[in-house]
Amino acid sequence: MRLGRKLSVVVIVILIFLGAILATDPRFVSHSELARNPLLSAFLYGPTIVFAVIAVVKFRNGRIWVAAAFAVGLMCTGLFHQFVAGATYGSPGYVFPVAHVVAPVVSLVAYLVSFLGGWTVMMATQKIRRAKSQKG
């Protein structure tokens, strides 16, 4: 692996860990509540699990941009969870009752936008590479 690719993988892993920490903040939903109610866990983190599986499968096939897009989507999800937890003083279920309903939708939108952005960047770079190779 080239140095740039290795550095990219390290940055992606750091972003994924940071996003996971932000997204699983106990001020948003306590860990005991998630353990008692697995359906709530599946509902809240369903989009994250689906896109994580897609990212792992595509990364194993050599597509690093998918893992980068997942990391960006996870960071956006984590930042939304932090925003809700901060705006509701750690009680999103009481102060902002629809926060748990909106969270999976926001996560889904974040992942779709980040994957679309990653795909667009990848297509643009491939087009530039093809144009350069045809020129020279």
N, C-alpha and C positions, 0 to 999 in steps of 0.2 A: 504494500500500500504506500502511496506517496505521502509525503509529509503533510501536504494541505488536506488530504482526505483524512488522515489520522487526527489532525487538529480539529477538523470539522466534526468528527465522531465524538471527540472529547467535549467540545462545546455543546453538541446536541445532548449528550448524556447529562451534562451539568444543567442544561435548561429543562430537561425532563425531570430531574430530581427536584429542582427548584419549583417547577410547575406542580409536581405532585405534592410537595409540602404546602404550597399555597392552596391547592384545591381540596386538601383533606384537613383543613383547619377545623379544630373542634368547636370554634365559635360559630361556624356555619351550621354544622350538624355534629353533635357529640358522637364520639366513637362508640359509646355504649348504646346510643340510639341506633346507630348503623348496625351494630352487632345484634340487637334485639329485633330489628326489622330488616331482614335481607331484601324484601321487595323495595323498600325505600332506597337501599344501597344500589340495587339494580336499576332503579328508575333514575336516580341522580347521576350515577356514574356509567350508565349504559352507553352513551355516545363515546365516552372516553375508552371504554373497554373495546368497543367495536373498532374504533380508529387505531387503537394500540395494536390490535391483532393485524389490521391491514398494514400498519407501519412495520411491524416485525417481519411479516411475510415478504413485503416488498424490499425491506432492507437486506434480508437474507439473499434476495435475488440481485443485489447490487445497486439498488436505487436508494441513494442516500438522501435525496431531496424529499422523499416521503417521510423519512424519520425527522427531518428538519421541519417539515410542515406540521407533523404531529406535535413536535416540541413547541412550536409557536401557538398552535391551537390549545395545548395544555396550559401554557402560560396565560393565555387569554381567559381560559376557564378559571384558573386559579386567581387571576386578578378580579374577575367578576365575583367569585366567592368572597374574596377579601373586601371588596367594595360593599357587598351586602352585609357581611359580618360587621364591618366598621360603621356603616350607616344605621344599623339596627342595634348597636351596642351589644352585640353577641347574642341577640335573641331574634333571629330572622323569622322564626315561626310565629312569634307574637306581634312584632312590630310590622313586619312585611310578610303577611301570610302567604302570598303567592310566590315568594322567593324560591321555594323548593319546587314549584311547578314550572317556573320560568327558567331555572338553572339548566335543565337538560336541553331546553330549546336554545338557550344562549350558547351552551357547549357545542351543540350540533352546528349552529351557525358559525361559530368560531373555527371549528374543524373544517367545515366545507369551504369557508373563505380562505383559510390558510392552505388547504390542499389545492384549491383553484389557483391561488397566487403562486404556489410552488410549481404547479404544472405550467402556468403561463411563463414563469421565469425559465423553466427547463426548455420549453418549446422555443422561446426567444434565443436562448444560448445555442441550441442546436441549429437554428436557422442561421445565426451568425457564423457558426463553425462551418456549416455547409457552404455559405457564401465565400468565406475565406479560402476554403479548400478548392472551390471551383475557380477562384481567381488565380491562385498560385499553384 
